[in-house]
Amino acid sequence: MTIKKFIIPILASVCISCGSDPLPKPKAMLRLEYPQPKYVKVDVPLPFTFEKNVLADDISSIKLDGVNNLVGVDVTYPSLKGTVYLTYKKVEDGNLTKLLTDAQELTQKHSIKADEIEGVLYENPNNKVFGMFYEVGGNAASQSQFYVTDSTNHFLTGSLYFYAKPNYDSILPAAEYLKKDIKHIMETIEWKE
């Protein structure tokens, strides 16, 4: 009789505790929200103007290289820990083909770490701005790159870099936000004649 006293409560607790199998919680996605972009025109002492997002710092970094006549402008986004590096080169002495080749090779160097590289042609005949925008997927060092030219006098390249080891999943929200800013820079470039 003592065995019945133990078996009945054990069987009752087993029957009562049985229910549906527990389900794992779905993975949470990090939700980062960035402000709606507001753009202002930037007139730097270079042969072009463009519009930048007010989220970026004021343009204060202009680099000159007397040897190659390169001019650089850094558009820094401290809150996103990223920078868009703009490099200007004057088209002269038939160097346009070399400039185009160098810009394309720079993007292709990221193919080692990139999952994919997608290029989109850009043309704005009204402002004489023609070029290519590259979106680099995966753990590459630069997520977006571009070049634009008027084909006769001016050539400008741009590259986005973050101040962190490339981890595509972690930087994707910021990279997507800045990709739109880079496209806006391309769309608002005006050459100074």
Protein Blocks (a to p, Z undefined) as FASTA:
>chain_A
ZZmmmmmmmmmmmmmmpccddddddddddddddddddddddddfbfbdcdddfkbccdfb
dcddfklopacdddddfknopacdddddddeehlmmmmmmmmmmmmmmmmmmpmbdcddd
dddfknopacdddddedjdfblbdcdddehlmgccddddddfbdcdfklmmmmmmmmmmm
mmmmmmmgccdZZ
